[in-house]
Amino acid sequence: MSVSGLCQICESQPAVERCDNCGTLACEQHYERSLGLCADCAAQARPGRGSDETDVHRF
């Protein structure tokens, strides 16, 4: 699929892919090719990485 425009994450590099999850245009640096996701969606898809980790002791 061909995309055109700037990366919607860094807004400085040309977009090369569109996120399969949210549709964000992303440059090479902000696209996880193995997952087909932009950096933002990829961070949410990886359990245990990021600031909103689930506290398993609260249940």
C-alpha positions in Angstrom: 0.0 0.0 0.0 1.3 3.4 -0.9 1.1 6.2 1.6 2.1 9.8 1.3 2.6 12.6 3.7 4.5 13.1 6.9 4.7 10.8 9.9 1.8 11.7 12.2 4.0 10.9 15.3 7.2 12.9 14.7 5.8 15.1 11.9 9.2 15.5 10.3 10.0 12.3 8.4 8.1 10.9 5.3 5.4 8.3 6.2 6.1 4.9 4.8 3.4 2.8 6.4 -0.1 3.1 7.9 -0.8 1.5 11.2 -3.1 -1.6 10.9 -4.8 -0.7 14.2 -5.4 3.1 14.2 -4.5 4.2 10.7 -1.8 6.6 11.8 0.8 7.3 9.1 4.2 6.4 10.4 7.9 6.8 9.3 10.4 3.9 9.5 11.4 4.9 13.0 7.9 5.0 14.4 6.5 1.8 12.7 6.9 -1.8 14.0 6.9 -3.7 10.8 6.8 -7.1 12.6 3.6 -6.1 14.3 2.1 -3.9 11.5 1.6 -1.2 14.2 2.7 2.4 14.8 5.0 3.0 17.8 2.0 4.1 20.0 -0.1 1.0 19.3 2.9 -1.3 19.5 3.7 0.1 23.0 0.1 -0.8 24.1 0.3 -4.2 22.5 3.4 -5.3 24.5 2.4 -6.4 28.0 4.6 -5.1 30.8 5.9 -2.2 28.8 4.6 1.3 29.3 3.3 3.3 32.2 -0.1 1.7 32.6 1.0 -1.7 33.9 -1.8 -3.6 35.7 -1.4 -4.1 39.4 -2.1 -7.8 39.9 -2.3 -7.4 43.7 -5.4 -5.2 43.6 -7.9 -8.0 43.0 
